[in-house]
C-alpha cells in the first residue's frame, strides 16, 4: 500500500511539472511592429530592426539597448516592457514614456 502511494505521488508530481504552458512568460523571441519591422531578442542579444546584432540590458520581462549608428535614432535608448506573452510596449528613451510615444509590438506569427 505504501509503495502504491509513493508511486501515485511520483506520477502526480511528474504530471504537474510537465503541465507548464507552451510559451514561457519572457521577452525573448521575435517581435513584429504594425509597420512590418521586426526584432529578435535572445537573452542579452538582439537583432535590431535595422539588422544589427548587438547586446543590450536583458531582464526576463524587459529589455533596453542603444540604437546603433547606422539606424534611425542612433544613440537613443529603446526600452521594451513585456505586457503579456504576446505583447511588448516599446518606446524611445530610458524613462517612463509619454503615452502617445508607446509602440505596441506583437510576437511574430510563424511563417507557414
C-alpha positions as CSV (number, residue, x, y, z in Angstrom):
1,X,0.0,0.0,0.0
2,X,2.8,2.4,0.9
3,X,4.6,1.7,-2.4
4,X,1.4,2.5,-4.3
5,X,1.0,5.8,-2.6
6,X,4.6,6.7,-3.3
7,X,4.2,5.8,-7.0
8,X,1.0,7.8,-7.2
9,X,2.7,10.8,-5.7
10,X,5.6,10.5,-8.1
11,X,3.3,10.3,-11.1
12,X,1.3,13.3,-9.9
13,X,4.4,15.4,-9.4
14,X,5.7,14.5,-12.9
15,X,2.4,15.4,-14.5
16,X,2.3,18.7,-12.6
17,X,5.9,19.7,-13.6
18,X,5.2,19.0,-17.3
19,X,1.9,20.8,-17.4
20,X,3.6,24.2,-17.9
21,X,2.2,26.5,-20.7
22,X,3.8,26.1,-24.2
23,X,5.1,29.8,-24.1
24,X,7.1,31.0,-21.3
25,X,6.5,34.4,-19.8
26,X,9.7,36.0,-21.1
27,X,10.6,38.8,-23.5
28,X,12.8,36.5,-25.6
29,X,11.6,35.9,-29.1
30,X,10.8,37.6,-32.4
31,X,8.6,40.7,-32.3
32,X,6.8,42.5,-35.1
33,X,5.5,46.0,-35.5
34,X,2.3,47.0,-37.3
35,X,4.6,48.7,-39.9
36,X,6.3,45.4,-40.8
37,X,9.5,45.9,-38.8
38,X,10.9,43.1,-36.6
39,X,13.5,42.5,-33.9
40,X,14.7,39.3,-32.2
41,X,15.7,39.0,-28.5
42,X,17.7,36.1,-27.1
43,X,18.9,36.8,-23.6
44,X,21.1,39.9,-23.8
45,X,21.5,39.6,-27.6
46,X,19.2,41.4,-30.0
47,X,18.9,41.7,-33.8
48,X,17.6,45.2,-34.2
49,X,15.0,46.3,-36.7
50,X,18.0,47.5,-38.9
51,X,19.5,44.1,-38.8
52,X,22.4,44.8,-36.4
53,X,23.4,42.1,-33.9
54,X,24.2,43.8,-30.6
55,X,23.8,43.3,-26.9
56,X,21.5,45.2,-24.5
57,X,20.3,45.1,-21.0
58,X,18.1,42.0,-20.5
59,X,15.6,41.2,-17.9
60,X,13.1,38.4,-18.1
61,X,10.3,41.0,-18.7
62,X,12.2,44.0,-20.1
63,X,14.9,44.9,-22.5
64,X,16.7,48.1,-23.5
65,X,19.5,48.9,-25.9
66,X,21.3,51.8,-27.6
67,X,20.3,52.3,-31.3
68,X,23.4,51.6,-33.5
69,X,24.9,54.4,-35.5
70,X,23.6,53.0,-38.8
71,X,19.9,53.2,-37.8
72,X,17.4,56.0,-37.4
73,X,17.5,57.4,-33.9
74,X,21.2,56.5,-33.5
75,X,22.5,56.7,-29.9
76,X,19.0,56.8,-28.4
77,X,17.8,54.2,-25.9
78,X,15.0,51.9,-26.9
79,X,13.1,50.4,-23.9
80,X,10.7,47.4,-24.1
81,X,8.4,46.1,-21.4
82,X,6.6,42.7,-21.7
83,X,2.9,43.3,-21.3
84,X,1.8,39.7,-21.8
85,X,3.0,36.6,-23.7
86,X,2.1,38.1,-27.0
87,X,2.6,41.9,-26.5
88,X,5.6,44.2,-25.8
89,X,5.4,48.0,-25.3
90,X,8.4,49.8,-26.9
91,X,9.5,53.4,-26.8
92,X,12.5,55.6,-27.3
93,X,14.1,56.7,-24.0
94,X,15.0,55.2,-20.7
95,X,12.4,56.8,-18.5
96,X,8.7,56.5,-18.4
97,X,7.2,57.2,-21.8
98,X,4.6,59.6,-22.9
99,X,1.5,57.5,-23.7
100,X,1.5,58.7,-27.4
101,X,5.1,57.5,-27.9
102,X,4.5,53.9,-26.9
103,X,4.5,51.4,-29.8
104,X,2.8,48.1,-29.4
105,X,4.7,45.2,-30.9
106,X,3.3,41.6,-31.1
107,X,5.0,38.2,-31.3
108,X,5.6,37.4,-34.9
109,X,3.4,34.7,-36.3
110,X,5.2,31.6,-37.6
111,X,5.7,31.5,-41.4
112,X,3.7,28.6,-42.8
